[in-house]
Amino acid sequence: MAVLSRRHFLAATSGAALAAAFGRPGPTLAAQAPQRGGTLSIILQPEPVTLTPATNVAQPTQLVAGNIFDGLVTYDFDLKPRPNLAERWEVAPDGLTITFHLRQGVTWHDGRPFTAADVKWSLENVWRTIHPRNKALFENVSSVETPDDRTVILRFAKPSLPIFSVINGVGAPILPKHLYEGTDILNNPYNNKPVGTGPFVFKEWKKGEYVLLERNPDYWDPGKPYLDKLVFRVIPDAAARAAAIEKGEIQYAPFNPVPFRDVERLAALPGLKVETRGYEWLSPVLYFDLNVDSPYLKDVRVRQAIAHAVDREALAKVVWFGYGKAAVSPVPSTLAAFHDPDVPKYPFDPKTAEALLDEAGFKRGPDGVRFAITHDFLPYGDDYRRTGEFLKQALKRVGIEVTIRSQDSAAFIKRIYADRDFDISSSYNAAFPDPQIGVVREYWSGWLGTKTPWTNGSGYRNAEVDLLIETAAVEGNPEARVTAFRKFQQIVQRDLPTLPLVELKFFTVHAAHLQGVVQQGDQVYSSLRDAWFDSARGN
């Protein structure tokens, strides 16, 4: 993405500038009229902990919630905002006021009207308090005004340029004020039986089996959605997922649902397609969190040794089958304006790794072992388990024994972010279009002690880094923000609390007769309101 001047930023995010762009047909528009009806079966792996993205930003939660909750905007393939619940908006020349004009006639799934009061309450009680990505983005909102039910005016003490990159349904989820006000938000029962404004209505969550959504008959977009039902099926076994897709029992399977060895075979089948679009909003990066409170990993030389011991090029090719490339920084190259390619680097070099470990005082023992640690991998499928096995073999070569631990999502989150009972964990974060949204939460010390998933799992504390993060959040000059983020990358790649591994490229497998399934850059976390089955192409 290019660096935007203030003038170009304001133009790009104005309703007038966007209107002309929306007239262009999308690349996946069908030539014939969509057909109504049918049930779409979707892979959901692993099973989510909750169904409300206000309290949890894990992949499975957002996959379901994007169909239940509409946001103020969605994003096109160039990651520009498109109207959704907000029909249009204006940004003041000084960047300190944003006015959203809301769509008329929108109702919550329980029939209550959606109003500006819901947006105001959600911003004040969710976005800038408990949402894992948004606290820093919205903390400089000095006031939220709602002069009428369809107008929301945000006034800022300082500019917040990144917010237009994060105000879709899962990025800034709007909760129904009438069901949440005065309650314990984190433990509100509607977190697991959500009420939204989106195209599909929650009906049932049968734990261990499926989540069922049904068509919203009162949806604000006339005639949509086309499908009658969405069934998100929990199928833990990778081979069983592949078989279900091949048999046609599953028609939509996002986020690398099958082992890479099966992708080429499935893509060759006439009834299936493999799609890599729809993930543009994410820019995901696989990484290792190195617990800086570990008696071994608290020494930066040990962390640097581990970086030299891991062949990231081989990891991308062997484990991830080329669906990604070796990462050099926590800010991926897809965020071209912010990415610094000249950060401290750690080329694959086991000899240098051994020398650093010796220097740190961890000599090989009589059995060749220096010390033993644990590794906890993200329980999202076989690819992450094999990443753990790759680490085990890599570190064994330099004298570090690794025990791999497997657990479900709830246990993983508790172990890493609450108990902090681990040495190395592997996971991925989406960087999103701006580092302020998806990257800095891995490093900002303000998240420590909050037990919030996917925030600073390493336990890193650096006052200079905190200041850079906090300054960039309120900097109104785009060029100054780029400078701050490049300095940030230099420091964190020297300290290495987190080791970036692979810039991932996710894929989706779907039935060939499923049309309208990829319409925008945030598709996988947005809704399937445009999806439909083409009966002429068969099942």
N, C-alpha and C positions, 0 to 999 in steps of 0.2 A: 504494500500500500504506500502511496506517496505521502510525503509530509505535507499537511494542509496548512496554509496560512489561515489566520482568523477569518479573512474575507471568504476564502474558498470553503472553510469549514461551515460557516453560516449558510453559504449558498447551497452546499451539498445536503444540509440537514433541514432546509426549508421545504414546506409543503409545495410551494410553487415550482421549485427546481425538480422535485421528485415527480411531479405530476406528468411531465412530458416523458420521462423515462418509462413510466408504467404503461405507456401506450404500446411499447414494443412487445411482441409476442414472445413468450418464454420458449426455451429450446425443447420442451417436452410436451407442448400442447398437442392434444390429439386432433386428428383431422375430422373425426366424427363426433356427434353429440355424445356426452357421457351417458351411460346406462345406470339406472338406479337399482339398488338392492344387493343382497349378498352379505356373507359373513367373512371377514378377513382374519385369518389366523396368523399370529405374529410370535416370533421367538422372543422370550423375555428371559435373559440369562445374565447374571443370577437373579433370584427373586429379590425384589426391592425390600428395604427395611420399612419404608413409608411411601405414600403416594403423593405427598405434597412437597413441591420443590422449594417452598419457603424455608423448610427446616433441614433439607438434605439435598445436596446437588449431585448425588451419585447417578451414574449412567442409567440404571434401570428405572429409578424414580422419574427422571426427566423424560425418558422414552414414553412412559405412560402419561405423565402429567401434561405433556405438550398437546395431547388430544383433549384434555379436560379444561385446561386454563388457556384462554387467549391473553396475549399481552398487548401493550400499547402499539407495538409494531411487530413486523416480521422483517426478514432480511433477504435481499435478492442475492444472486450468485456473486455479485461484486461487493456484497456485505453493506450495501446502502439500505437504510431503513425504509420500509414500505408501510403505508397505513394499515392498521388493524383495528383495535378498539379506539385508537386515536385516528380520526379522519385526517387531521392536519395539525400543524404546530408552527410556532414562531419562536425564534431565538433573538433576544435583544442584541444590538450591536456590541455591547460590552460583555456579552456572554453570561450575565448575572441573572437573567430572567428567561425562563422557558415557559411558554403557554401551550398547553395541549387542549385541543377541542375534541371531545369524545363523541363517539357514534351514538345516535339516537335509537331508542327502541331495543336496547340490549337488556336481557334478563339473566339472572342467575338460574341455575338448574332447578332451584326450588320455587321459581316464579317471581321472586322479588326483583325489583328493578336494579340494574347496575348504574351507579352514579359516581360523580366525582368524589363523594365522601369515601367510597371504597378505595380509590387510588390514594387519597390523602392518608387514610388510616394505615394502609399497607406500607406506604413509604415511611411513615413515622414509627411504625411498630414492628416492621419486618425488614424492609430493605436496608435501613441504616442501623439495625440493632442485631438481628440474629442470622440474616442471610450470609452464608460464608464468603460470597464474592463481593457483596455490595456495601459493606459497612463503610469503607474508606471513600467510596464513590459518592455517597449521599450524605456524609456527615457534615458537609458544608452547605447543606440546604438550610437556610436560616428561617424560612417559613414556607408553608404550603397554603395557598388561598383557593377557595372554591366559591367564586361569586355566584355560580349557579350549578345545577346538577350535571352540566355537560362541559364545564371549564375547570381546568386545573392549572394553577399558576405556581411554578417553582421559583423561589427567589434564593439566590446563592450569596453567601458571604464572600466566596471565592469561586472562580470558574471550575467546572468539572467537565472537561472535554470528553472523557471516555464514556459518559453515560449513554450516548446514543448508540453505543455498541452492545448494550446489555439490557435493553428494555423490551425484550420479547416475553413470551408466556412463562418460560422457566428462568430467564435471566432476572426479571423483576416481577415475580408472580403477584398478582392482585388477588387477595383473599376477600371473601365476603365479610364486611364489617359486622353485619348483624349476627353472624355465627361465631365470630372470634373476639369481638370487643369484650373486655372484662374477664377473659378466660386465660388459663395458662396455655399460651400459644404452642409451646413445644409438646404439650400433652393433650391438646384438644382432640377429641375423638374424630373430628372431621378431617384430620390429617390422613386417616386411613379409609375414609369414605367421602372423598373430596366433592365439594360443590363448586363448580366453575361457571364460566360463560362460554366455553368452547363448543365445538361441534359434536362432541360425544359426552354422554352422561354416565357417570359411574353407577354400576348396578351390583357387582359382586366381586369379592376377592376371596377365593377359596385357597387358603394358604397351601403352598406346595404344589398347586396345580395350575391355576389360571387367575387372571383378572379380566372381568367382562365389562365392556362399555357398550352402550347402545346409542343409536342416532338421536341427536337433540332435535325434536320436531319444531322447536321454537327458535332455531338458530338464526342469527341476524343476517347471515349471508343467504339470500333466497335460493332455495333448491338444494342447498348443501347441508350436510355431507351427502354423498351418493350412497355410501355403504350403510347397511342396517346395523351391523355389529362389528366390534373389534374384540377378538379374544387373544389376550396375551398369554401364551402358554409357557410354563416353566418346564424346561427339559434340560436337566443338568448334564446329561451324558452327550459328548460331542458327536459320537457315532450315531446316536439316536436322533440328534438334531439333523444331521446330514441325511439320514434315511427318511425322516419326516418331510424334509424339503423335497427330496427326489421323488417321493410318492405323491406330492401335491397336497399333503396334509397341512403343511405350512406354506403360505404364499408370500410372506414378507419376513425377512430375517436380516436385521441390521447388525452393525458392530462385529464384523468378523465372526459369524455364527458357527462356522465349521472350520476344522483344521485346514491350514493352507494347502496341504497335499490334496485336498478334495476340491479346491476351487476350480482348477483347470478342467477337471472332469465334469463338474456341475455346469460350468459355463458352456460346455460343448453340447449340452442337452437342449433340444429345441424348445422345451417348455419352460426354460429358466433363463434369467439374465443376471449378470453380475454388474453392479453399479458402484462407482466410487464417488459420484456427486452427492451433494446434500450434506456434506461434512465440512464445508468451507468455513462455517462460523467457528468451528472448534479449534483447528490447528493443534492437534494433540501431540504431546511429548511424553514418551516413556522415560522414567527416571528411577534411580535408587535414592531413597532417603537414608542417610548415614547418621545414626543417632549420636549426636555430639556429646551426649552424657554417658555414653558407653566407656568403660575403662580403657578400651582399645582404640575406639574411633574418635575420642576427644583430641587425639594428637593429629594435627593437620597433615603430618607426613604420612600417617597411615591412610588417611582418606585419599591423599594424592597417589599413594602406592596402589590402592584399589583401582583408581582411575587408570593408571598405567597397565594394570593387570587385565583389564577388560577390553577385548577387541570389539569395539562398537560396530565397525564395518562388518565383521563376521556375524555379530548378533543380528544386524539388520538383514543380512542375506540368508543366514542359516535358519535362525529361529523365526524371523518374520517374513521369510521368503521374498524379500525385496519390496514388501508393502511398507516402505518407509526408507529413511536414510539416516546415517549416523548423525547425531546431534553434537554440536560444539558449544551450545549455549542454552540456558533455560528459555531465552527468547528465540523461538524458531525462525528459520530463514523465511518462512511464509509471511512474517511480519517485517517486511524488508526495511521499512523506515526506521524501525527500532533495533533490529538485529545487528550485533557487533561481531563480525567474523574474526576479529583480531583479539579475542579474549585469550587468557592463558589456556593452553591446550595440553592434553595428556595423551600423546600417541601411544599405541599399543607397544609396550616395551617391558617385558617381564624382568629383565635385568635391572632396569631403573627401579622397578617396583621392589625388587629384593633389596637393593641398596638403601632405599628409603626406609624399609622395615628394619633393616639392620641399624640404621642411624637412629631410629626411634627407640631402639633398645629391645626389639622383639626378635631375638636370634632364633634360628631353628633349633629345636631340641634334638635329642638322640633319635627320635622317630621322624625327624624332619618337619615336625609341626611347630609353628610359632605360637599360635593360640587358636581357640575355637569360638565361633560366633554363630548366631542364628539368622536365618533369612525367612521373612514372611512375604509371600507373593499375593498380589491382588487376586482374589478368588473369582475372576471373571472368565475363566476358561483355560484351555490347554496351553495357549500361547504364553500366558503369564507363568504357568508352572514350568514350562520349558525355559523361560527366561531365568527362573531361579536355578534350574539345573545347569544352565550355561554359566551363571555366576559361580556355582559350586565348583565346577571344573576349572574355571579361570583362576580362582583363588587357591585351589589345591596346588596348582603349579608353583605358587610362590610361598607355600607353607602355611596357608590359612585354611583350617577346616570349617566347613559350613554345614549346619543342620537346617534342612528345609522344613518349614512348618506350614501345614495346610489347615484352613478353617473356613467357615462361612463368612458372609459379608459382615454381619453384625459383630462377630467375634474379632474379625480383622480390624474393623473401625475402632472397637473398644481397646484392643491391644495397642494399636499404633497411636491413636490420638487422645485416648483417655489415660490408660495405664502406662503408656510409653514403655512397654515391656518387650523390647526388640533391639536388635543391633542394626540390621539392614532390612528395609522393606522395599518392594517394587510396586510401582503404581503408574498411573498416567494422569496428567492434568490437561485440560483444554486451555490453550493460551488465549483464545478468542482474539478479536481484532486489535486489542490493546493490552499491553503487558499489565496494566493496572488491574485488569479484570481477573485474568487467570494465572499469571506468573507470580506476582509479588506475594500472594497469600502463602506461598511455600517458604517465604523468607522473613516476613514481617513479624517481629517479636510480640506485637500486640495480640496475636492469636494464641500465644502460649497460655495454657491453663484454662482455656475455654472449652476444650474437648471437642472442638468443631472439626468434622471430617475434612480431609484434604486441605488442611492449613498447617504449615510449619511442622511437619512430622519429625523433622530432624532435631528440633529444639534449638535452632540457631538464634543467636542474639548478637547483633552488631548495631551499635548506635548510629554509625555513619550510614549503613544501609537503611535503617529505619527512617532516617532523616531524608534520604533520597526518595524513598517510597512515598513518604508523607508530602514532600515538596511537589513531586510529580503529580500527585492526586489533585492539587489545587492550582497548578501552573496553567496560566492562560495562553502561554506562548508555545505553540507546537514544537518549534525548534529547541527551546529550552528543555522540554520534556524528553526529546530524543537524547540530548546531552546527558540528562540525569539518568536515563535508562542505560545508556552505554557505560557510564561510570559504575552503575549498579552491577552490570554484568561482569565488569573487570574484577570487582571485589569478590562477588560470590563465587566466581570461577577460580579465584585464588584460594578462598576459604573452603570451598567444596563441601558444604553441609549436605548438598544434594548433587548427584551426578547425573546430568542429562545423558540419555542413552540413544534414543531413536525418535526422529520426527515421524510419527506414525501416519499411515494412509489406510483408513478403514474402508471396508467394502460391505455392500449389502447384496444379498441374493434374494431375488423375488420372481414370482411367476410371470411368464412372458405376457400373459393376458391381463395382468394387473396394470392399468394405465393411470397416468396422472400422479404417479407416486413420488416423483422428484420435481418439485416446482420452485425450490428456493434454496438459498445457501445454508439456512439453519433447519433443513427439512427433518433430519432425524430427531430433533428436539422440538419440532413444530407438529402441526396436526396433519392428519390424512384426510382432510375435508375434500380434497380434489381427487382422491383415488377412486377408481371404479374398475369393475370387471368387464372386459370386452368378450361377450358371449360368442361372437363370431370367430374368435381365435381359440375357443375351446377351453377346457380346464387343465 
